[in-house]
Amino acid sequence: MMKMPRIDMQATGKRIKTLRKNCGVTVEQLCELLQLAAPRAIYKWQRGDTLPTLDNLIMLASIFGTTMDNIIVKEEAGGDEKDPPASVFDTETEKEHAA
């Protein structure tokens, strides 16, 4: 069965903090740019407690001049990720049920 990648929330939080600092943006400035009521969410992202919503992730990528894929850190899936599986289905029967 195909192992699905998982998001490493702690590493993603560290990356958000690093990207923010590399851009010279404070938490307060980022809060304003994202039009958040308070910086609480940004601190939670940076600690790895929560992840940004998709709309905030799109904005972060734009602010940081990068892609969403570069912001999100994935845990190792435990397989050779260079060779994607031919199908997400394990058996022909599962293919038939999905159709």
C-alpha positions in Angstrom: 0.0 0.0 0.0 1.2 3.5 -0.8 2.4 5.5 2.2 1.0 9.0 2.2 3.3 11.9 3.1 2.5 13.7 6.4 3.2 17.3 7.3 5.8 17.8 10.0 4.1 20.6 11.9 7.1 21.5 14.1 9.5 21.8 11.1 6.9 23.7 9.1 6.5 26.1 12.0 10.3 26.6 12.2 10.4 27.2 8.4 7.6 29.8 8.7 9.6 31.6 11.4 12.8 31.4 9.4 11.2 32.7 6.2 9.5 35.5 8.1 12.8 36.6 9.7 14.7 36.3 6.4 12.2 38.7 4.8 12.6 41.1 7.7 9.0 41.0 8.6 7.9 41.1 12.3 5.0 39.0 13.7 3.0 42.2 14.0 3.6 43.2 10.4 2.7 39.7 9.2 -0.5 40.0 11.3 -1.4 43.2 9.5 -0.5 41.8 6.0 -2.7 38.8 6.6 -5.4 40.9 8.1 -5.6 38.9 11.3 -7.2 40.3 14.4 -4.3 39.2 16.6 -0.9 37.6 16.1 -1.9 34.5 18.2 -2.3 32.3 15.1 1.1 33.2 13.8 2.7 32.2 17.1 0.8 28.9 17.0 2.1 28.3 13.4 5.7 29.1 14.4 5.5 26.7 17.4 4.0 23.9 15.2 0.7 23.8 17.2 -1.4 24.5 14.2 -1.0 25.0 10.5 -2.1 28.0 8.4 -5.3 27.7 6.5 -5.0 27.4 2.7 -5.8 31.0 2.1 -3.2 32.1 4.7 -0.7 29.7 3.2 -1.2 31.2 -0.2 -0.6 34.7 1.3 2.5 33.5 3.2 4.0 32.2 0.0 3.4 35.5 -1.8 4.8 37.5 1.1 7.8 35.3 1.5 8.4 35.1 -2.3 8.3 31.3 -2.3 5.9 28.4 -3.0 3.5 26.7 -0.6 5.5 23.5 -1.1 8.6 25.3 0.2 6.8 26.4 3.3 5.3 23.0 4.2 7.8 20.4 5.5 6.8 16.8 4.9 7.9 13.9 7.0 9.6 11.0 5.3 7.1 8.6 3.9 9.3 5.6 4.4 9.7 4.5 0.8 11.4 5.4 -2.4 9.5 8.6 -3.3 11.3 8.9 -6.6 9.1 6.1 -8.1 5.5 7.1 -7.7 3.0 4.3 -7.6 1.2 3.3 -10.8 -2.1 3.5 -9.0 -3.5 4.5 -5.6 -5.6 1.3 -5.7 -4.2 -2.0 -4.2 -6.3 -4.4 -6.2 -8.4 -4.6 -9.3 -11.4 -5.0 -7.0 -10.8 -1.6 -5.4 -10.6 -0.1 -8.9 -14.0 -1.6 -9.8 -15.6 -0.3 -6.6 -14.3 3.2 -7.2 -15.7 3.3 -10.7 
